[in-house]
Amino acid sequence: MTIFVHNFIDDMTDIRTGNGYDVHALAEGLPLHLGGVEIESPVGCIAHSDGDVAIHALCDAILGALALGDIGKHFPDSSEEFKGIDSKILLRRTTEMVSGLGYRIGNADITIALQRPKLAPYIATMRETLARTMGIPTDRVSVKATTTEHLGFVGRSEGCEAYASVLVLSVSH
Ligand code: MG
């Protein structure tokens, strides 16, 4: 019975899903980086890296799909190497882990929750930037933005959060 189950799984297309979540506190006068793009904003994320919650959630989703742990395990915020780092570098390295294991990213869907400023003018550039960084077509990358209708820490502009879902596929399929 064990042998049968093992063969059955081998014959299936290896499709993995992953989800990720991140949050950072906001403060006046700091730069705001989201989806690999600098946003014109009176507030920015307090972080060890550039504080890009969208990329951090995306990296966690990708790592999750392959059960590789989380972003803090691979890029610890206690390390000087990652102080102020452009999160696109973390996404690039995460993508390289995926290809190194014989997989590719099928698509990604990200939701960013931020009360202000409005992100609509930046969505297209975020999608292009993330797609280029992951080496996949732009039509496989979705970025959505929402406020929380002034509710909770996001609504009070105390923080910014992001959720990401991805599909990761074995390269042979
Ligand atoms: Mg983070």
Backbone and ligand atoms as CSV (ligand in chain L), in Angstrom:
chain,resi,resn,atom,element,x,y,z
A,1,MET,N,N,0.836,-1.209,0.000
A,1,MET,CA,C,0.000,0.000,0.000
A,1,MET,C,C,0.868,1.255,0.000
A,2,THR,N,N,1.909,1.247,0.785
A,2,THR,CA,C,2.811,2.399,0.854
A,2,THR,C,C,3.454,2.661,-0.510
A,3,ILE,N,N,3.869,1.569,-1.196
A,3,ILE,CA,C,4.500,1.702,-2.519
A,3,ILE,C,C,3.507,2.289,-3.518
A,4,PHE,N,N,2.267,1.850,-3.460
A,4,PHE,CA,C,1.236,2.355,-4.371
A,4,PHE,C,C,1.053,3.870,-4.198
A,5,VAL,N,N,0.941,4.311,-2.959
A,5,VAL,CA,C,0.734,5.746,-2.693
A,5,VAL,C,C,1.929,6.547,-3.202
A,6,HIS,N,N,3.138,6.055,-2.984
A,6,HIS,CA,C,4.343,6.755,-3.409
A,6,HIS,C,C,4.346,6.926,-4.940
A,7,ASN,N,N,4.031,5.863,-5.668
A,7,ASN,CA,C,4.022,5.939,-7.134
A,7,ASN,C,C,2.939,6.879,-7.633
A,8,PHE,N,N,1.819,6.844,-6.973
A,8,PHE,CA,C,0.698,7.699,-7.354
A,8,PHE,C,C,1.108,9.174,-7.277
A,9,ILE,N,N,1.791,9.539,-6.204
A,9,ILE,CA,C,2.217,10.933,-6.035
A,9,ILE,C,C,3.269,11.297,-7.081
A,10,ASP,N,N,4.182,10.393,-7.387
A,10,ASP,CA,C,5.213,10.654,-8.391
A,10,ASP,C,C,4.613,10.953,-9.761
A,11,ASP,N,N,3.484,10.315,-10.070
A,11,ASP,CA,C,2.877,10.489,-11.382
A,11,ASP,C,C,2.093,11.792,-11.505
A,12,MET,N,N,1.794,12.416,-10.401
A,12,MET,CA,C,1.019,13.645,-10.439
A,12,MET,C,C,1.903,14.838,-10.797
A,13,THR,N,N,1.314,15.839,-11.449
A,13,THR,CA,C,2.006,17.106,-11.628
A,13,THR,C,C,2.286,17.690,-10.249
A,14,ASP,N,N,3.531,18.108,-10.038
A,14,ASP,CA,C,3.904,18.608,-8.715
A,14,ASP,C,C,3.598,20.101,-8.636
A,15,ILE,N,N,2.431,20.408,-8.111
A,15,ILE,CA,C,1.985,21.793,-7.961
A,15,ILE,C,C,1.900,22.104,-6.473
A,16,ARG,N,N,2.579,23.161,-6.062
A,16,ARG,CA,C,2.598,23.540,-4.648
A,16,ARG,C,C,1.941,24.902,-4.470
A,17,THR,N,N,1.180,25.086,-3.407
A,17,THR,CA,C,0.681,26.414,-3.083
A,17,THR,C,C,1.405,26.930,-1.850
A,18,GLY,N,N,1.493,28.226,-1.751
A,18,GLY,CA,C,2.088,28.832,-0.574
A,18,GLY,C,C,1.384,30.130,-0.247
A,19,ASN,N,N,1.349,30.470,1.031
A,19,ASN,CA,C,0.802,31.775,1.402
A,19,ASN,C,C,1.757,32.488,2.340
A,20,GLY,N,N,1.711,33.801,2.299
A,20,GLY,CA,C,2.605,34.598,3.140
A,20,GLY,C,C,1.901,35.822,3.677
A,21,TYR,N,N,2.393,36.312,4.795
A,21,TYR,CA,C,1.810,37.499,5.438
A,21,TYR,C,C,2.934,38.293,6.073
A,22,ASP,N,N,2.842,39.614,6.011
A,22,ASP,CA,C,3.826,40.442,6.711
A,22,ASP,C,C,3.185,41.753,7.132
A,23,VAL,N,N,3.741,42.330,8.155
A,23,VAL,CA,C,3.268,43.633,8.629
A,23,VAL,C,C,4.452,44.435,9.140
A,24,HIS,N,N,4.422,45.719,8.893
A,24,HIS,CA,C,5.414,46.632,9.470
A,24,HIS,C,C,4.714,47.863,10.012
A,25,ALA,N,N,5.284,48.412,11.068
A,25,ALA,CA,C,4.764,49.665,11.613
A,25,ALA,C,C,5.185,50.820,10.702
A,26,LEU,N,N,4.379,51.855,10.681
A,26,LEU,CA,C,4.659,53.044,9.873
A,26,LEU,C,C,5.098,54.193,10.771
A,27,ALA,N,N,5.974,55.033,10.228
A,27,ALA,CA,C,6.386,56.244,10.952
A,27,ALA,C,C,6.576,57.372,9.954
A,28,GLU,N,N,6.390,58.587,10.428
A,28,GLU,CA,C,6.546,59.779,9.582
A,28,GLU,C,C,7.992,59.895,9.099
A,29,GLY,N,N,8.127,60.355,7.873
A,29,GLY,CA,C,9.444,60.737,7.361
A,29,GLY,C,C,10.331,59.597,6.893
A,30,LEU,N,N,9.826,58.361,6.866
A,30,LEU,CA,C,10.627,57.242,6.369
A,30,LEU,C,C,10.214,56.925,4.933
A,31,PRO,N,N,11.128,56.395,4.114
A,31,PRO,CA,C,10.737,55.997,2.747
A,31,PRO,C,C,9.763,54.810,2.784
A,32,LEU,N,N,8.855,54.784,1.818
A,32,LEU,CA,C,7.885,53.679,1.738
A,32,LEU,C,C,8.153,52.880,0.460
A,33,HIS,N,N,8.568,51.621,0.636
A,33,HIS,CA,C,8.823,50.718,-0.488
A,33,HIS,C,C,7.767,49.621,-0.459
A,34,LEU,N,N,7.050,49.469,-1.573
A,34,LEU,CA,C,6.047,48.402,-1.679
A,34,LEU,C,C,6.110,47.776,-3.068
A,35,GLY,N,N,6.166,46.467,-3.101
A,35,GLY,CA,C,6.217,45.784,-4.393
A,35,GLY,C,C,7.432,46.170,-5.223
A,36,GLY,N,N,8.519,46.513,-4.549
A,36,GLY,CA,C,9.748,46.862,-5.242
A,36,GLY,C,C,9.778,48.277,-5.780
A,37,VAL,N,N,8.779,49.086,-5.405
A,37,VAL,CA,C,8.657,50.448,-5.935
A,37,VAL,C,C,8.665,51.436,-4.776
A,38,GLU,N,N,9.336,52.585,-4.932
A,38,GLU,CA,C,9.279,53.620,-3.900
A,38,GLU,C,C,8.020,54.452,-4.093
A,39,ILE,N,N,7.243,54.547,-3.033
A,39,ILE,CA,C,5.943,55.230,-3.072
A,39,ILE,C,C,6.096,56.621,-2.457
A,40,GLU,N,N,5.538,57.628,-3.114
A,40,GLU,CA,C,5.550,58.967,-2.524
A,40,GLU,C,C,4.558,58.982,-1.360
A,41,SER,N,N,5.079,59.188,-0.147
A,41,SER,CA,C,4.228,59.015,1.034
A,41,SER,C,C,4.793,59.797,2.218
A,42,PRO,N,N,3.919,60.347,3.071
A,42,PRO,CA,C,4.405,61.026,4.288
A,42,PRO,C,C,4.884,60.033,5.346
A,43,VAL,N,N,4.510,58.759,5.202
A,43,VAL,CA,C,4.913,57.730,6.171
A,43,VAL,C,C,5.613,56.573,5.452
A,44,GLY,N,N,6.496,55.882,6.199
A,44,GLY,CA,C,7.186,54.716,5.648
A,44,GLY,C,C,7.321,53.644,6.717
A,45,CYS,N,N,7.774,52.457,6.302
A,45,CYS,CA,C,7.845,51.320,7.216
A,45,CYS,C,C,9.100,51.355,8.083
A,46,ILE,N,N,8.913,51.071,9.360
A,46,ILE,CA,C,10.036,50.873,10.278
A,46,ILE,C,C,10.505,49.430,10.088
A,47,ALA,N,N,11.774,49.248,9.701
A,47,ALA,CA,C,12.225,47.890,9.386
A,47,ALA,C,C,13.746,47.810,9.400
A,48,HIS,N,N,14.239,46.572,9.508
A,48,HIS,CA,C,15.683,46.321,9.395
A,48,HIS,C,C,16.106,46.415,7.934
A,49,SER,N,N,15.239,45.888,7.035
A,49,SER,CA,C,15.483,45.982,5.589
A,49,SER,C,C,14.807,47.256,5.090
A,50,ASP,N,N,14.459,47.293,3.793
A,50,ASP,CA,C,13.734,48.465,3.282
A,50,ASP,C,C,12.244,48.410,3.652
A,51,GLY,N,N,11.815,47.350,4.365
A,51,GLY,CA,C,10.459,47.291,4.904
A,51,GLY,C,C,9.371,47.017,3.889
A,52,ASP,N,N,9.725,46.381,2.787
A,52,ASP,CA,C,8.745,46.124,1.720
A,52,ASP,C,C,7.856,44.928,2.106
A,53,VAL,N,N,6.736,45.210,2.751
A,53,VAL,CA,C,5.867,44.130,3.234
A,53,VAL,C,C,5.338,43.246,2.112
A,54,ALA,N,N,5.112,43.837,0.950
A,54,ALA,CA,C,4.578,43.055,-0.179
A,54,ALA,C,C,5.597,41.995,-0.604
A,55,ILE,N,N,6.850,42.392,-0.739
A,55,ILE,CA,C,7.885,41.427,-1.125
A,55,ILE,C,C,8.125,40.420,-0.006
A,56,HIS,N,N,8.078,40.867,1.224
A,56,HIS,CA,C,8.307,39.927,2.331
A,56,HIS,C,C,7.202,38.866,2.385
A,57,ALA,N,N,5.954,39.279,2.193
A,57,ALA,CA,C,4.853,38.307,2.157
A,57,ALA,C,C,5.023,37.364,0.968
A,58,LEU,N,N,5.456,37.910,-0.161
A,58,LEU,CA,C,5.663,37.098,-1.366
A,58,LEU,C,C,6.777,36.068,-1.152
A,59,CYS,N,N,7.884,36.498,-0.569
A,59,CYS,CA,C,8.988,35.558,-0.289
A,59,CYS,C,C,8.506,34.444,0.653
A,60,ASP,N,N,7.739,34.806,1.665
A,60,ASP,CA,C,7.235,33.795,2.599
A,60,ASP,C,C,6.294,32.813,1.893
A,61,ALA,N,N,5.488,33.309,0.961
A,61,ALA,CA,C,4.587,32.427,0.207
A,61,ALA,C,C,5.389,31.440,-0.643
A,62,ILE,N,N,6.428,31.941,-1.289
A,62,ILE,CA,C,7.265,31.084,-2.146
A,62,ILE,C,C,7.990,30.041,-1.293
A,63,LEU,N,N,8.583,30.498,-0.195
A,63,LEU,CA,C,9.280,29.563,0.703
A,63,LEU,C,C,8.302,28.543,1.270
A,64,GLY,N,N,7.088,29.014,1.595
A,64,GLY,CA,C,6.074,28.126,2.151
A,64,GLY,C,C,5.670,27.031,1.185
A,65,ALA,N,N,5.591,27.374,-0.096
A,65,ALA,CA,C,5.190,26.384,-1.101
A,65,ALA,C,C,6.149,25.198,-1.128
A,66,LEU,N,N,7.407,25.472,-0.848
A,66,LEU,CA,C,8.405,24.394,-0.880
A,66,LEU,C,C,8.828,23.964,0.531
A,67,ALA,N,N,8.059,24.411,1.526
A,67,ALA,CA,C,8.323,24.045,2.925
A,67,ALA,C,C,9.768,24.344,3.332
A,68,LEU,N,N,10.230,25.541,2.940
A,68,LEU,CA,C,11.618,25.927,3.208
A,68,LEU,C,C,11.758,26.848,4.420
A,69,GLY,N,N,10.700,26.940,5.219
A,69,GLY,CA,C,10.776,27.848,6.362
A,69,GLY,C,C,10.281,29.222,5.980
A,70,ASP,N,N,10.795,30.249,6.670
A,70,ASP,CA,C,10.304,31.596,6.394
A,70,ASP,C,C,11.459,32.558,6.121
A,71,ILE,N,N,11.074,33.777,5.789
A,71,ILE,CA,C,12.055,34.782,5.367
A,71,ILE,C,C,13.053,35.096,6.494
A,72,GLY,N,N,12.549,35.036,7.750
A,72,GLY,CA,C,13.425,35.310,8.882
A,72,GLY,C,C,14.520,34.265,9.058
A,73,LYS,N,N,14.240,33.041,8.626
A,73,LYS,CA,C,15.226,31.958,8.693
A,73,LYS,C,C,16.341,32.180,7.665
A,74,HIS,N,N,15.953,32.602,6.466
A,74,HIS,CA,C,16.933,32.741,5.387
A,74,HIS,C,C,17.636,34.095,5.390
A,75,PHE,N,N,16.910,35.136,5.816
A,75,PHE,CA,C,17.461,36.493,5.793
A,75,PHE,C,C,17.222,37.136,7.163
A,76,PRO,N,N,17.918,36.704,8.204
A,76,PRO,CA,C,17.623,37.156,9.568
A,76,PRO,C,C,17.830,38.661,9.762
A,77,ASP,N,N,16.881,39.277,10.488
A,77,ASP,CA,C,16.993,40.722,10.703
A,77,ASP,C,C,18.033,41.076,11.761
A,78,SER,N,N,18.695,40.037,12.296
A,78,SER,CA,C,19.813,40.283,13.207
A,78,SER,C,C,21.129,40.428,12.436
A,79,SER,N,N,21.078,40.162,11.122
A,79,SER,CA,C,22.307,40.179,10.319
A,79,SER,C,C,22.562,41.557,9.709
A,80,GLU,N,N,23.794,42.023,9.828
A,80,GLU,CA,C,24.184,43.300,9.220
A,80,GLU,C,C,24.056,43.251,7.702
A,81,GLU,N,N,24.206,42.028,7.133
A,81,GLU,CA,C,24.141,41.860,5.675
A,81,GLU,C,C,22.809,42.374,5.115
A,82,PHE,N,N,21.745,42.264,5.922
A,82,PHE,CA,C,20.411,42.608,5.418
A,82,PHE,C,C,19.913,43.966,5.914
A,83,LYS,N,N,20.780,44.711,6.595
A,83,LYS,CA,C,20.377,46.032,7.099
A,83,LYS,C,C,20.134,46.982,5.921
A,84,GLY,N,N,18.923,47.494,5.842
A,84,GLY,CA,C,18.577,48.444,4.785
A,84,GLY,C,C,18.526,47.848,3.392
A,85,ILE,N,N,18.566,46.509,3.298
A,85,ILE,CA,C,18.692,45.867,1.982
A,85,ILE,C,C,17.428,46.080,1.138
A,86,ASP,N,N,17.661,46.231,-0.168
A,86,ASP,CA,C,16.585,46.290,-1.153
A,86,ASP,C,C,15.917,44.906,-1.163
A,87,SER,N,N,14.628,44.859,-0.843
A,87,SER,CA,C,13.956,43.563,-0.735
A,87,SER,C,C,13.891,42.811,-2.064
A,88,LYS,N,N,14.094,43.505,-3.173
A,88,LYS,CA,C,14.136,42.806,-4.470
A,88,LYS,C,C,15.290,41.798,-4.490
A,89,ILE,N,N,16.354,42.101,-3.770
A,89,ILE,CA,C,17.492,41.167,-3.692
A,89,ILE,C,C,17.042,39.892,-2.953
A,90,LEU,N,N,16.230,40.058,-1.914
A,90,LEU,CA,C,15.724,38.895,-1.171
A,90,LEU,C,C,14.799,38.061,-2.059
A,91,LEU,N,N,13.972,38.750,-2.849
A,91,LEU,CA,C,13.067,38.038,-3.757
A,91,LEU,C,C,13.853,37.297,-4.838
A,92,ARG,N,N,14.893,37.937,-5.345
A,92,ARG,CA,C,15.742,37.294,-6.354
A,92,ARG,C,C,16.379,36.034,-5.770
A,93,ARG,N,N,16.901,36.148,-4.579
A,93,ARG,CA,C,17.558,34.988,-3.945
A,93,ARG,C,C,16.549,33.872,-3.664
A,94,THR,N,N,15.332,34.256,-3.266
A,94,THR,CA,C,14.283,33.257,-3.014
A,94,THR,C,C,13.934,32.536,-4.318
A,95,THR,N,N,13.832,33.302,-5.401
A,95,THR,CA,C,13.542,32.718,-6.714
A,95,THR,C,C,14.650,31.746,-7.129
A,96,GLU,N,N,15.888,32.116,-6.822
A,96,GLU,CA,C,17.018,31.236,-7.157
A,96,GLU,C,C,16.968,29.929,-6.373
A,97,MET,N,N,16.469,30.008,-5.126
A,97,MET,CA,C,16.301,28.760,-4.337
A,97,MET,C,C,15.299,27.845,-5.032
A,98,VAL,N,N,14.215,28.446,-5.542
A,98,VAL,CA,C,13.165,27.684,-6.211
A,98,VAL,C,C,13.733,26.969,-7.441
A,99,SER,N,N,14.431,27.730,-8.292
A,99,SER,CA,C,14.968,27.110,-9.509
A,99,SER,C,C,16.050,26.098,-9.185
A,100,GLY,N,N,16.800,26.349,-8.127
A,100,GLY,CA,C,17.843,25.414,-7.707
A,100,GLY,C,C,17.294,24.064,-7.282
A,101,LEU,N,N,16.045,24.056,-6.852
A,101,LEU,CA,C,15.408,22.802,-6.424
A,101,LEU,C,C,14.582,22.169,-7.539
A,102,GLY,N,N,14.638,22.785,-8.747
A,102,GLY,CA,C,13.927,22.192,-9.886
A,102,GLY,C,C,12.475,22.631,-10.002
A,103,TYR,N,N,12.168,23.799,-9.469
A,103,TYR,CA,C,10.798,24.322,-9.535
A,103,TYR,C,C,10.800,25.698,-10.201
A,104,ARG,N,N,9.599,26.161,-10.560
A,104,ARG,CA,C,9.437,27.525,-11.052
A,104,ARG,C,C,8.174,28.117,-10.448
A,105,ILE,N,N,8.127,29.448,-10.429
A,105,ILE,CA,C,6.949,30.133,-9.883
A,105,ILE,C,C,5.904,30.239,-10.989
A,106,GLY,N,N,4.709,29.708,-10.731
A,106,GLY,CA,C,3.641,29.741,-11.733
A,106,GLY,C,C,2.936,31.075,-11.763
A,107,ASN,N,N,2.513,31.539,-10.621
A,107,ASN,CA,C,1.892,32.867,-10.528
A,107,ASN,C,C,1.930,33.338,-9.077
A,108,ALA,N,N,1.689,34.615,-8.902
A,108,ALA,CA,C,1.659,35.201,-7.563
A,108,ALA,C,C,0.519,36.205,-7.484
A,109,ASP,N,N,-0.139,36.253,-6.348
A,109,ASP,CA,C,-1.236,37.192,-6.116
A,109,ASP,C,C,-1.015,37.837,-4.745
A,110,ILE,N,N,-0.926,39.158,-4.740
A,110,ILE,CA,C,-0.579,39.891,-3.512
A,110,ILE,C,C,-1.664,40.915,-3.204
A,111,THR,N,N,-2.018,41.022,-1.938
A,111,THR,CA,C,-2.918,42.092,-1.490
A,111,THR,C,C,-2.187,42.930,-0.451
A,112,ILE,N,N,-2.152,44.223,-0.678
A,112,ILE,CA,C,-1.528,45.159,0.270
A,112,ILE,C,C,-2.638,45.955,0.952
A,113,ALA,N,N,-2.590,46.029,2.280
A,113,ALA,CA,C,-3.563,46.826,3.031
A,113,ALA,C,C,-2.855,48.044,3.613
A,114,LEU,N,N,-3.289,49.207,3.166
A,114,LEU,CA,C,-2.676,50.482,3.579
A,114,LEU,C,C,-3.768,51.540,3.527
A,115,GLN,N,N,-3.874,52.352,4.554
A,115,GLN,CA,C,-4.938,53.356,4.555
A,115,GLN,C,C,-4.628,54.516,3.613
A,116,ARG,N,N,-3.365,54.963,3.630
A,116,ARG,CA,C,-2.958,56.053,2.749
A,116,ARG,C,C,-1.469,55.953,2.507
A,117,PRO,N,N,-0.909,56.414,1.420
A,117,PRO,CA,C,-1.603,57.010,0.278
A,117,PRO,C,C,-2.260,55.935,-0.594
A,118,LYS,N,N,-3.022,56.347,-1.578
A,118,LYS,CA,C,-3.621,55.437,-2.544
A,118,LYS,C,C,-2.510,54.801,-3.390
A,119,LEU,N,N,-2.612,53.493,-3.604
A,119,LEU,CA,C,-1.554,52.779,-4.336
A,119,LEU,C,C,-1.881,52.555,-5.810
A,120,ALA,N,N,-3.087,52.869,-6.222
A,120,ALA,CA,C,-3.502,52.588,-7.602
A,120,ALA,C,C,-2.496,53.060,-8.661
A,121,PRO,N,N,-1.909,54.272,-8.522
A,121,PRO,CA,C,-0.974,54.725,-9.562
A,121,PRO,C,C,0.306,53.877,-9.663
A,122,TYR,N,N,0.572,53.053,-8.668
A,122,TYR,CA,C,1.828,52.293,-8.624
A,122,TYR,C,C,1.664,50.808,-8.967
A,123,ILE,N,N,0.430,50.339,-9.076
A,123,ILE,CA,C,0.183,48.902,-9.220
A,123,ILE,C,C,0.865,48.312,-10.457
A,124,ALA,N,N,0.737,48.980,-11.596
A,124,ALA,CA,C,1.319,48.444,-12.842
A,124,ALA,C,C,2.835,48.311,-12.716
A,125,THR,N,N,3.477,49.330,-12.143
A,125,THR,CA,C,4.943,49.284,-11.980
A,125,THR,C,C,5.344,48.200,-10.984
A,126,MET,N,N,4.554,48.019,-9.933
A,126,MET,CA,C,4.843,46.935,-8.976
A,126,MET,C,C,4.786,45.584,-9.675
A,127,ARG,N,N,3.746,45.349,-10.454
A,127,ARG,CA,C,3.601,44.056,-11.143
A,127,ARG,C,C,4.780,43.804,-12.071
A,128,GLU,N,N,5.156,44.839,-12.835
A,128,GLU,CA,C,6.287,44.693,-13.765
A,128,GLU,C,C,7.584,44.429,-13.001
A,129,THR,N,N,7.777,45.156,-11.918
A,129,THR,CA,C,9.015,45.030,-11.133
A,129,THR,C,C,9.119,43.643,-10.494
A,130,LEU,N,N,8.026,43.183,-9.900
A,130,LEU,CA,C,8.045,41.866,-9.249
A,130,LEU,C,C,8.226,40.751,-10.277
A,131,ALA,N,N,7.528,40.875,-11.403
A,131,ALA,CA,C,7.631,39.857,-12.453
A,131,ALA,C,C,9.063,39.777,-12.986
A,132,ARG,N,N,9.652,40.933,-13.232
A,132,ARG,CA,C,11.031,40.963,-13.740
A,132,ARG,C,C,11.974,40.338,-12.715
A,133,THR,N,N,11.778,40.664,-11.456
A,133,THR,CA,C,12.661,40.139,-10.397
A,133,THR,C,C,12.546,38.618,-10.281
A,134,MET,N,N,11.325,38.099,-10.484
A,134,MET,CA,C,11.117,36.642,-10.388
A,134,MET,C,C,11.377,35.937,-11.718
A,135,GLY,N,N,11.541,36.724,-12.800
A,135,GLY,CA,C,11.791,36.132,-14.110
A,135,GLY,C,C,10.574,35.440,-14.700
A,136,ILE,N,N,9.384,35.983,-14.418
A,136,ILE,CA,C,8.152,35.420,-14.994
A,136,ILE,C,C,7.367,36.544,-15.677
A,137,PRO,N,N,6.423,36.198,-16.584
A,137,PRO,CA,C,5.668,37.238,-17.286
A,137,PRO,C,C,4.805,38.076,-16.323
A,138,THR,N,N,4.609,39.321,-16.691
A,138,THR,CA,C,3.833,40.242,-15.839
A,138,THR,C,C,2.397,39.760,-15.639
A,139,ASP,N,N,1.845,39.075,-16.645
A,139,ASP,CA,C,0.455,38.623,-16.491
A,139,ASP,C,C,0.317,37.452,-15.515
A,140,ARG,N,N,1.422,37.026,-14.941
A,140,ARG,CA,C,1.376,36.002,-13.892
A,140,ARG,C,C,1.544,36.601,-12.493
A,141,VAL,N,N,1.579,37.927,-12.440
A,141,VAL,CA,C,1.747,38.613,-11.155
A,141,VAL,C,C,0.597,39.592,-10.943
A,142,SER,N,N,-0.125,39.406,-9.854
A,142,SER,CA,C,-1.245,40.279,-9.505
A,142,SER,C,C,-0.907,41.036,-8.226
A,143,VAL,N,N,-1.151,42.338,-8.249
A,143,VAL,CA,C,-1.012,43.145,-7.027
A,143,VAL,C,C,-2.319,43.910,-6.825
A,144,LYS,N,N,-2.892,43.753,-5.652
A,144,LYS,CA,C,-4.138,44.436,-5.325
A,144,LYS,C,C,-3.901,45.267,-4.066
A,145,ALA,N,N,-4.658,46.340,-3.929
A,145,ALA,CA,C,-4.500,47.197,-2.752
A,145,ALA,C,C,-5.864,47.494,-2.165
A,146,THR,N,N,-5.890,47.596,-0.843
A,146,THR,CA,C,-7.128,47.950,-0.169
A,146,THR,C,C,-6.822,48.821,1.039
A,147,THR,N,N,-7.770,49.639,1.426
A,147,THR,CA,C,-7.709,50.278,2.739
A,147,THR,C,C,-8.450,49.334,3.689
A,148,THR,N,N,-8.512,49.690,4.952
A,148,THR,CA,C,-9.360,48.904,5.865
A,148,THR,C,C,-10.476,49.790,6.420
A,149,GLU,N,N,-10.865,50.775,5.601
A,149,GLU,CA,C,-12.007,51.643,5.972
A,149,GLU,C,C,-11.795,52.289,7.342
A,150,HIS,N,N,-10.542,52.695,7.596
A,150,HIS,CA,C,-10.173,53.383,8.846
A,150,HIS,C,C,-10.292,52.491,10.084
A,151,LEU,N,N,-10.408,51.173,9.880
A,151,LEU,CA,C,-10.514,50.247,11.016
A,151,LEU,C,C,-9.147,49.631,11.337
A,152,GLY,N,N,-8.895,49.425,12.622
A,152,GLY,CA,C,-7.698,48.703,13.048
A,152,GLY,C,C,-6.409,49.489,12.846
A,153,PHE,N,N,-5.259,48.793,13.036
A,153,PHE,CA,C,-3.962,49.494,12.967
A,153,PHE,C,C,-3.655,50.013,11.566
A,154,VAL,N,N,-4.143,49.284,10.542
A,154,VAL,CA,C,-3.951,49.775,9.169
A,154,VAL,C,C,-4.790,51.035,8.954
A,155,GLY,N,N,-6.022,50.969,9.418
A,155,GLY,CA,C,-6.939,52.104,9.243
A,155,GLY,C,C,-6.481,53.361,9.965
A,156,ARG,N,N,-5.749,53.169,11.061
A,156,ARG,CA,C,-5.217,54.321,11.805
A,156,ARG,C,C,-3.859,54.760,11.265
A,157,SER,N,N,-3.414,54.143,10.146
A,157,SER,CA,C,-2.106,54.428,9.539
A,157,SER,C,C,-0.949,54.173,10.508
A,158,GLU,N,N,-1.153,53.201,11.398
A,158,GLU,CA,C,-0.062,52.801,12.295
A,158,GLU,C,C,0.795,51.712,11.660
A,159,GLY,N,N,0.237,51.036,10.658
A,159,GLY,CA,C,0.977,49.946,10.021
A,159,GLY,C,C,0.481,49.641,8.628
A,160,CYS,N,N,1.236,48.797,7.958
A,160,CYS,CA,C,0.926,48.370,6.590
A,160,CYS,C,C,1.070,46.852,6.580
A,161,GLU,N,N,0.160,46.143,5.925
A,161,GLU,CA,C,0.282,44.684,5.884
A,161,GLU,C,C,0.073,44.180,4.462
A,162,ALA,N,N,0.551,42.967,4.226
A,162,ALA,CA,C,0.412,42.360,2.903
A,162,ALA,C,C,0.214,40.858,3.030
A,163,TYR,N,N,-0.567,40.332,2.103
A,163,TYR,CA,C,-0.838,38.902,2.003
A,163,TYR,C,C,-0.416,38.459,0.607
A,164,ALA,N,N,0.126,37.247,0.495
A,164,ALA,CA,C,0.513,36.742,-0.825
A,164,ALA,C,C,0.172,35.264,-0.950
A,165,SER,N,N,-0.236,34.888,-2.144
A,165,SER,CA,C,-0.435,33.480,-2.493
A,165,SER,C,C,0.362,33.199,-3.757
A,166,VAL,N,N,0.946,32.014,-3.827
A,166,VAL,CA,C,1.682,31.647,-5.036
A,166,VAL,C,C,1.400,30.194,-5.408
A,167,LEU,N,N,1.640,29.895,-6.679
A,167,LEU,CA,C,1.762,28.511,-7.124
A,167,LEU,C,C,3.205,28.300,-7.535
A,168,VAL,N,N,3.756,27.183,-7.131
A,168,VAL,CA,C,5.101,26.792,-7.522
A,168,VAL,C,C,4.979,25.416,-8.189
A,169,LEU,N,N,5.593,25.273,-9.357
A,169,LEU,CA,C,5.459,24.040,-10.128
A,169,LEU,C,C,6.828,23.425,-10.403
A,170,SER,N,N,6.853,22.109,-10.512
A,170,SER,CA,C,8.110,21.456,-10.893
A,170,SER,C,C,8.373,21.787,-12.375
A,171,VAL,N,N,9.637,21.991,-12.722
A,171,VAL,CA,C,9.984,22.467,-14.070
A,171,VAL,C,C,9.659,21.453,-15.158
A,172,SER,N,N,9.504,20.189,-14.802
A,172,SER,CA,C,9.227,19.166,-15.802
A,172,SER,C,C,7.766,19.211,-16.267
A,173,HIS,N,N,6.936,20.028,-15.620
A,173,HIS,CA,C,5.524,20.098,-15.987
A,173,HIS,C,C,5.174,21.456,-16.542
L,1,MG,MG,MG,8.956,42.219,6.875
